Amino acid sequence: MILQTRDVPPRVCFALEQAGVHPLLARLLAARGVRLPDELDDSLGRLLPPDTLKGNLQAGRLLADAVEQRQRICVVADYDCDGATACAVALRGLALLGAEPSTLAYVVPDRALHGYGLTPAIVDLALAGRPDVLVTVDNGIASHAGVAHARAAGLRVLVTDHHLPALGEGGVTLPDADVVVDPSQPGCGFESKAIAGVGVMFYVLLATRAELRARGHWATGVQPRLDALLDLVALGTVADVVKLDANNRRLVAQGLKRVRAGRLQPGLAALFHAAGRDASRACAFDFGFALGPRINAAGRLADMTLGIECLLTDDPARAAALAAQLDAINRERREVEAGMRELAETTVEALSLVEAPPAVTLFDESFHEGVVGIVAGRVKDRLHRPTFVFARGADGRLKGSGRSIPGFHLRDALDLVAKRQPGLLLRFGGHAMAAGCTLGDAALGGVDAFSAALRQVAAEWLDAATLTRTLRTDGPLALEWFNVQTAAVLDAQVWGQGFEAPLFCDEVQVLQQRLVGEKHLKLRLRHQGTERDAIWFGRSEPLPATARLAFRLSVDEWNGRQRVQMVVEAAET
């Protein structure tokens, strides 16, 4: 592990300070690419214009027609938190815009039975409700067969997605939908390519409202405010671990403001309570590590309908009951994951003793397909290698989920594997850092053939520097900033993927160390001449007498008193 200090442009830092930004915060923001003070303006007026998202105006017209003509609309959701929040945003938003409740419905695939995306089987499920319009959220961009099946049945199809389109022999191919809204499609000039699926759906609603307004839909009344949906948009954006570019940070910041002010959906309020979190002090961390996993757990081990219903209900009592169910499922998910991780650790330990291959593939017949992505992420973090974990699905096929490291585009790697080994992959898709696939005919070699093919691609694309784990930090933290007030300033900001939370590093002396809870290292350190408490979660190996540690500030509360402690994330080796 190499701890690398971020560069801080001094002139930018000075300009931010002159604009009234907290001195420490100015340094942190400048190191993360913020160049002008107005970039910190998180008002709704600074959001990217909806008409710059390709297909959005046409989508607005399609949905405006459906609302005015009282057509039945069915939303096809996805079984993760982004898909669940996008579904809830679509249904709540369309109702706000005037769609009658009886015309709105949704279906969500079962991970084990239907697989991912708008498959013909899901279209048949939706057809039971006799819809006129099918709207995909967080899926559909690669669903050629499903879209064709829906249109053959006489449905109008609107695809809203943020994933990469499928690649054919002639390049990128799009499904033959009536309208496609996806910033990753060719020719789209929307600047926020990292927007989540729930963000895309929010933008479609903005366009729909603008179209209805232009038609005089609210000539005698007040048009609805769609910012009431931003708590859901913020949750889905953070939970999907998309890059928090300026536009995404504004969406999340606005959502957090609503949550802290108590203006949140009953389902979110119930999830905060179930997770033991204080909504009035909500931060992006709560979305990513408390609420998001509870929604995701439904799609992994049960039925995502539970998660969507929790986000849709306006009844606090029902929301509380659903949140309790989701909390229980999440505890079960943790137990299943722990068992899989224990099995995976045997392989990981063996790989740790030698030079690990450039890419890692794991499979065991006992693995559960609902949590393979989580385990892949844990192994990737441990070994700093692109990692795929496979499980056998309910249909008997081997289904894998992968997580990657910077410099290795996982979806593109799968595309190359598919070209080199025709028939090995039945289907695949995803992003640069996360992707999934289903293996084809087992006679082709199954997991072993996939492992060899992925390793070959990784050996060609990755060099020693890329395979060396490097953690970027913000350097030492001055003594004057070790206080509760500074921690509060930092916690109030929007941090996340691509805009990482502050991580400081410095030399320390280790005065005392002991295990707590059998797997966490409790420390007493001397740092800059001052003794401090610290903890390293998930670390059991002792530290040497002196070490260079990466840490973040955390406020520890006990008996009504607050004190700052260091939460250690890594040590330089």
Secondary structure, 3 states (H helix, E strand, C coil): CEEEECCCCHHHHHHHHHCCCCHHHHHHHHHCCCCCHHHHCCCHHHCCCHHHCCCHHHHHHHHHHHHHCCCCEEEECCCCHHHHHHHHHHHHHHHHCCCCHHHEEEECCCCCCCCCCCCHHHHHHHHCCCCCEEEEECCCCCCHHHHHHHHHCCCEEEEECCCCCEEECCEEECCCCCEEECCCCCCCCCCCCCCCHHHHHHHHHHHHHHHHHHCCCCCCCCCCCHHHHHHHHHHHHHHCCCCCCHHHHHHHHHHHHHHHCCCCCHHHHHHHHHCCCCHHHCCHHHHHHHHHHHHHHHHHHCCCHHHHHHHHCCCHHHHHHHHHHHHHHHHHHHHHHHHHHHHHHHHHHHHHHCCCCCCEEEECCCCCHHHHHHHHHHHHHHHCCCEEEEEECCCCCEEEEEECCCCCCHHHHHHHHHHHCCCCEEEEEECCCEEEEEECCHHHCHHHHHHHHHHHHHHHHCCCCCCCCEEEECCCCCHHHCCHHHHHHHHCCCCECCECCCCEEEEEEEEEEEEECCCEEEEEEEECCEEEEEEECCCCCCCCCEEEEEEEEEEEEECCEEEEEEEEEEECC
